[in-house]
Amino acid sequence: MEDTTSFMTRAEGAEIRRAQQITNERLAIVEHEQQGQKTTLAEILAEVRKGQSVRSMFIAGGSAMGGSVVAGLAYFLHWLSQ
């Protein structure tokens, strides 16, 4: 029976940890940006609920779609780094 055990060098381990750290930093930035978008969206939705602006409805819809795309991209990048 052949032993198929393989080992990782310290340099390889450090490289993997660094790549994961970079991905986590990028994910934190995206999450921070999403918080700002959520705040803006909440303000816009409050205005829309008052019935003051059709333009605001389009902005709110666009913000929601943009946030969804960014969230999906962040999840995809996180999934790739695993």
N, C-alpha and C positions, 0 to 999 in steps of 0.2 A: 504494500500500500504506500502510495506516495504522499508526502507531506506537502500540502498546498498553502501553508501559512505564509502570509506576506506581512512585512513590517513597513511602517512609515518612518521616514527620517525626521529629525527635528525640523529641518528646513521645510520639508513638505507640510508638516503639521503647522508650522508658523505661517506658511503661505495660505493654508486653508483657513486658519483662524483670522488672518488679516482680511481675506476675501469675505468671510462671514461678517466681520466688523464693519467693513465698507457697506455691505448690503444692509446691515442693521441701521447704520447711520443714514443711508438714503431713505430707508423706510420711515425713520423718525422724522426726517424732513418732510416727506410726503404726508405723514399723519399731521404734522404741524400745519402744513398748508391746507389740509382738509378742514381742520378746526376753524381756520380763518374763513374758509368758504362756507362752512356751516353757519357761522355767525352772520355773514353777509346774506346768506340765503334766508335765514330766519327773519332778518330785518326786511328783506324784500317780500317774503311771504306775508308778514304782518301788514305791509302796505297793500299787497294784492287783496288780502282779505277785507280790507276797508273798501275795496272796489275802486281805487283811485287810478290805476294805471294798467293798461293792456301791455305796454312796453315792459313793465315789471314782471308780468307773467312770462314773457319770452325770456327775460334775463334769468328768472328763477328756473325755468325749464332747462336752459342752456347750462346753468351752474350745476344742476343736478346731473345732467348727462356728462359734463366735464369731470365732476367729482367721481362719478362711477367709472369712467375711463381711467382716471388716475389710480383709483383704488384697485381696479383690475390689473393694471400694469404693475403696481407695487406688489400685489399678491403673486403675479406671474414671476417677477424678479426674485421674490423671496422663495418661491417654489423651485426656481432654477438653482438657487444657491444651496439647496439642501442636498 
